[in-house]
Amino acid sequence: LACAEAAGAEMVTVALRRTKLDAPRGEGLLDFIRPDRFAILPNTAGCYSAADAISTARLGRELLGTELVKLEVIGDERTLFPDVAATIEAARSLVQEGFTVLPYVTDDPVACQKLAALGCAAVMPLGAPIGSGMGIRNPANLRIILETVEVPVIVDAGVGTASDAAIAMELGCTAVLMNTGIAAAKDPVRMAQAMRLAVEAGRLAYE
């Protein structure tokens, strides 16, 4: 909670397959990351097929009462790279069902264009592999995505330190999603503060 507040976060994503939403009172994630303080974005992390992701998204809608879903369909267990074809398939179905879909995808401009055309509310290209902290590895692709889609672009994965967040925002991205860069820091709260300042500075520089 302290890290989320220090980072200035407005939304927190929750892995439906890894979180016990029915934990005893006072022991569940939502007792600390409260929906009245943060927008809760359920995600389909751990799904390896479109069918699994769709059913998990439906579960999130029932449990949390939200149409929001961060769509993840993993294609490679080692790198956690997304299965782009399955992601597009699942996105098509979920948009048709009325979900507000934010898909995790590779930094492929064509894939992002297709997802935006399907009606996704945003696209979330990776900056680098999940948990790697390698930063924005391909800014040229992000620029093309930003130039060719009309929905928000949120960098998802790979942000390792404050300068990575600043770069993403300077390019014109709407937001960054982060975990490991803060969670693995020696002082997570101070790193969260650094990330907030970097996001603000990068946005100001872009503007």
Secondary structure by P-SEA (a helix, b strand, c coil): caaaaaacccbbbbccccccccccccccccccccccccbbbbbbcccccaaaaaaaaaaaaaaccccccbbbbbccccccccaaaaaaaaaaaaaaacccccccccccaaaaaaaaaacccbbbbbccccccccccccaaaaaaaaaccccbbbbccccccaaaaaaaaaaccccccccccccccccaaaaaaaaaaaaaaaaaaac
